[in-house]
Amino acid sequence: MTSLKLFISFVLLMGLIATTLTAQQPAGGDPELARKIARFSPTTLTADVSKLTPKDRQALDKIIEAAKLLDPLFLRQVWNGNEALEKKLQADKSAAGRQRLHYFYINDGPWSRLDNKEPFIEGVPREKPHQAS
Protein backbone atom coordinates (compact mmCIF):
# COMPACT_ATOMS: atom_id res chain seq x y z
CA MET A 1 0.00 0.00 0.00
CA THR A 2 1.40 3.39 -0.92
CA SER A 3 2.01 6.07 1.67
CA LEU A 4 -0.75 8.17 0.13
CA LYS A 5 -3.26 5.34 0.46
CA LEU A 6 -2.21 4.79 4.08
CA PHE A 7 -2.58 8.49 4.80
CA ILE A 8 -6.03 8.63 3.21
CA SER A 9 -7.09 5.55 5.17
CA PHE A 10 -5.83 7.16 8.37
CA VAL A 11 -7.72 10.41 7.69
CA LEU A 12 -10.92 8.48 6.94
CA LEU A 13 -10.50 6.51 10.14
CA MET A 14 -9.98 9.62 12.28
CA GLY A 15 -13.09 11.16 10.71
CA LEU A 16 -15.05 8.01 11.45
CA ILE A 17 -13.97 8.07 15.10
CA ALA A 18 -14.94 11.74 15.45
CA THR A 19 -18.24 11.09 13.69
CA THR A 20 -19.07 8.21 15.99
CA LEU A 21 -18.51 10.38 19.04
CA THR A 22 -20.62 13.18 17.58
CA ALA A 23 -23.44 10.79 16.67
CA GLN A 24 -23.80 9.62 20.27
CA GLN A 25 -25.41 12.82 21.53
CA PRO A 26 -27.48 12.08 24.65
CA ALA A 27 -31.00 13.48 25.05
CA GLY A 28 -32.13 15.67 27.96
CA GLY A 29 -29.83 17.37 30.41
CA ASP A 30 -28.59 20.92 29.95
CA PRO A 31 -30.47 22.80 27.15
CA GLU A 32 -27.58 25.24 26.58
CA LEU A 33 -25.09 22.41 26.20
CA ALA A 34 -27.55 20.57 23.94
CA ARG A 35 -27.69 23.68 21.72
CA LYS A 36 -23.90 23.76 21.51
CA ILE A 37 -23.72 20.06 20.68
CA ALA A 38 -26.40 20.46 18.00
CA ARG A 39 -24.04 22.70 16.02
CA PHE A 40 -22.13 19.56 15.05
CA SER A 41 -23.63 17.35 12.36
CA PRO A 42 -23.10 13.61 12.63
CA THR A 43 -21.62 12.30 9.40
CA THR A 44 -21.12 8.70 8.44
CA LEU A 45 -17.92 7.99 6.56
CA THR A 46 -17.53 4.72 4.76
CA ALA A 47 -14.88 3.10 2.64
CA ASP A 48 -14.98 0.01 0.46
CA VAL A 49 -12.11 -2.12 1.74
CA SER A 50 -13.19 -5.24 -0.15
CA LYS A 51 -10.57 -4.69 -2.85
CA LEU A 52 -7.67 -4.35 -0.42
CA THR A 53 -5.06 -7.05 -0.58
CA PRO A 54 -4.48 -9.04 2.62
CA LYS A 55 -1.28 -7.02 3.20
CA ASP A 56 -3.14 -3.75 2.67
CA ARG A 57 -5.87 -4.87 5.07
CA GLN A 58 -3.20 -5.78 7.62
CA ALA A 59 -1.68 -2.32 7.20
CA LEU A 60 -5.09 -0.71 7.67
CA ASP A 61 -5.66 -2.74 10.82
CA LYS A 62 -2.34 -1.44 12.17
CA ILE A 63 -3.37 2.13 11.36
CA ILE A 64 -6.63 1.59 13.27
CA GLU A 65 -4.70 0.21 16.25
CA ALA A 66 -2.39 3.23 16.18
CA ALA A 67 -5.30 5.67 15.88
CA LYS A 68 -6.89 4.25 19.03
CA LEU A 69 -3.71 5.18 20.91
CA LEU A 70 -3.67 8.77 19.66
CA ASP A 71 -6.81 10.18 21.32
CA PRO A 72 -5.65 9.62 24.92
CA LEU A 73 -2.21 11.00 24.04
CA PHE A 74 -3.72 14.09 22.45
CA LEU A 75 -5.99 14.68 25.45
CA ARG A 76 -2.94 14.64 27.73
CA GLN A 77 -1.10 17.05 25.45
CA VAL A 78 -3.98 19.54 25.41
CA TRP A 79 -4.14 19.83 29.20
CA ASN A 80 -2.62 17.77 31.99
CA GLY A 81 -5.97 17.79 33.83
CA ASN A 82 -7.88 16.13 30.98
CA GLU A 83 -7.22 12.55 32.07
CA ALA A 84 -8.64 13.07 35.57
CA LEU A 85 -11.51 15.17 34.22
CA GLU A 86 -12.38 12.48 31.67
CA LYS A 87 -12.64 9.87 34.45
CA LYS A 88 -14.83 12.20 36.50
CA LEU A 89 -17.09 12.86 33.50
CA GLN A 90 -17.32 9.14 32.68
CA ALA A 91 -18.53 8.46 36.24
CA ASP A 92 -21.39 10.98 35.94
CA LYS A 93 -24.30 8.97 34.45
CA SER A 94 -26.82 11.84 34.53
CA ALA A 95 -28.12 13.28 31.26
CA ALA A 96 -26.15 16.49 31.82
CA GLY A 97 -23.07 14.46 32.73
CA ARG A 98 -23.30 12.46 29.50
CA GLN A 99 -23.66 15.74 27.58
CA ARG A 100 -20.57 17.19 29.23
CA LEU A 101 -18.58 14.05 28.39
CA HIS A 102 -19.85 14.10 24.82
CA TYR A 103 -18.93 17.76 24.33
CA PHE A 104 -15.59 17.14 26.08
CA TYR A 105 -14.79 14.54 23.40
CA ILE A 106 -15.91 16.83 20.58
CA ASN A 107 -13.60 19.58 21.85
CA ASP A 108 -10.76 17.38 23.13
CA GLY A 109 -11.09 19.05 26.49
CA PRO A 110 -13.32 21.35 28.58
CA TRP A 111 -13.05 24.43 26.35
CA SER A 112 -15.53 25.03 23.55
CA ARG A 113 -13.64 25.56 20.29
CA LEU A 114 -16.63 27.32 18.69
CA ASP A 115 -17.13 29.66 21.65
CA ASN A 116 -13.76 31.41 21.89
CA LYS A 117 -12.36 28.56 24.00
CA GLU A 118 -14.76 29.29 26.86
CA PRO A 119 -14.89 26.51 29.47
CA PHE A 120 -18.16 24.56 29.57
CA ILE A 121 -17.26 22.58 32.70
CA GLU A 122 -16.91 24.15 36.13
CA GLY A 123 -13.65 23.83 38.02
CA VAL A 124 -11.28 24.02 35.05
CA PRO A 125 -8.95 26.94 34.28
CA ARG A 126 -10.85 29.87 32.79
CA GLU A 127 -8.39 30.08 29.90
CA LYS A 128 -7.26 27.20 27.75
CA PRO A 129 -3.50 26.72 28.17
CA HIS A 130 -1.59 28.60 25.46
CA GLN A 131 0.38 25.49 24.47
CA ALA A 132 -2.85 23.53 23.93
CA SER A 133 -4.02 23.19 20.36
matplotlib code that plots the C-alpha trace (Angstrom):
import matplotlib.pyplot as plt

x = [0.0, 1.4, 2.0, -0.7, -3.3, -2.2, -2.6, -6.0, -7.1, -5.8, -7.7, -10.9, -10.5, -10.0, -13.1, -15.1, -14.0, -14.9, -18.2, -19.1, -18.5, -20.6, -23.4, -23.8, -25.4, -27.5, -31.0, -32.1, -29.8, -28.6, -30.5, -27.6, -25.1, -27.6, -27.7, -23.9, -23.7, -26.4, -24.0, -22.1, -23.6, -23.1, -21.6, -21.1, -17.9, -17.5, -14.9, -15.0, -12.1, -13.2, -10.6, -7.7, -5.1, -4.5, -1.3, -3.1, -5.9, -3.2, -1.7, -5.1, -5.7, -2.3, -3.4, -6.6, -4.7, -2.4, -5.3, -6.9, -3.7, -3.7, -6.8, -5.6, -2.2, -3.7, -6.0, -2.9, -1.1, -4.0, -4.1, -2.6, -6.0, -7.9, -7.2, -8.6, -11.5, -12.4, -12.6, -14.8, -17.1, -17.3, -18.5, -21.4, -24.3, -26.8, -28.1, -26.2, -23.1, -23.3, -23.7, -20.6, -18.6, -19.9, -18.9, -15.6, -14.8, -15.9, -13.6, -10.8, -11.1, -13.3, -13.0, -15.5, -13.6, -16.6, -17.1, -13.8, -12.4, -14.8, -14.9, -18.2, -17.3, -16.9, -13.7, -11.3, -9.0, -10.8, -8.4, -7.3, -3.5, -1.6, 0.4, -2.8, -4.0]
y = [0.0, 3.4, 6.1, 8.2, 5.3, 4.8, 8.5, 8.6, 5.6, 7.2, 10.4, 8.5, 6.5, 9.6, 11.2, 8.0, 8.1, 11.7, 11.1, 8.2, 10.4, 13.2, 10.8, 9.6, 12.8, 12.1, 13.5, 15.7, 17.4, 20.9, 22.8, 25.2, 22.4, 20.6, 23.7, 23.8, 20.1, 20.5, 22.7, 19.6, 17.4, 13.6, 12.3, 8.7, 8.0, 4.7, 3.1, 0.0, -2.1, -5.2, -4.7, -4.4, -7.0, -9.0, -7.0, -3.7, -4.9, -5.8, -2.3, -0.7, -2.7, -1.4, 2.1, 1.6, 0.2, 3.2, 5.7, 4.3, 5.2, 8.8, 10.2, 9.6, 11.0, 14.1, 14.7, 14.6, 17.1, 19.5, 19.8, 17.8, 17.8, 16.1, 12.5, 13.1, 15.2, 12.5, 9.9, 12.2, 12.9, 9.1, 8.5, 11.0, 9.0, 11.8, 13.3, 16.5, 14.5, 12.5, 15.7, 17.2, 14.0, 14.1, 17.8, 17.1, 14.5, 16.8, 19.6, 17.4, 19.1, 21.3, 24.4, 25.0, 25.6, 27.3, 29.7, 31.4, 28.6, 29.3, 26.5, 24.6, 22.6, 24.2, 23.8, 24.0, 26.9, 29.9, 30.1, 27.2, 26.7, 28.6, 25.5, 23.5, 23.2]
z = [0.0, -0.9, 1.7, 0.1, 0.5, 4.1, 4.8, 3.2, 5.2, 8.4, 7.7, 6.9, 10.1, 12.3, 10.7, 11.5, 15.1, 15.5, 13.7, 16.0, 19.0, 17.6, 16.7, 20.3, 21.5, 24.7, 25.0, 28.0, 30.4, 29.9, 27.1, 26.6, 26.2, 23.9, 21.7, 21.5, 20.7, 18.0, 16.0, 15.0, 12.4, 12.6, 9.4, 8.4, 6.6, 4.8, 2.6, 0.5, 1.7, -0.1, -2.8, -0.4, -0.6, 2.6, 3.2, 2.7, 5.1, 7.6, 7.2, 7.7, 10.8, 12.2, 11.4, 13.3, 16.3, 16.2, 15.9, 19.0, 20.9, 19.7, 21.3, 24.9, 24.0, 22.4, 25.5, 27.7, 25.4, 25.4, 29.2, 32.0, 33.8, 31.0, 32.1, 35.6, 34.2, 31.7, 34.5, 36.5, 33.5, 32.7, 36.2, 35.9, 34.5, 34.5, 31.3, 31.8, 32.7, 29.5, 27.6, 29.2, 28.4, 24.8, 24.3, 26.1, 23.4, 20.6, 21.8, 23.1, 26.5, 28.6, 26.4, 23.5, 20.3, 18.7, 21.6, 21.9, 24.0, 26.9, 29.5, 29.6, 32.7, 36.1, 38.0, 35.0, 34.3, 32.8, 29.9, 27.8, 28.2, 25.5, 24.5, 23.9, 20.4]

ax = plt.figure().add_subplot(projection="3d")
ax.plot(x, y, z, "-o")
ax.set_aspect("equal")
plt.show()
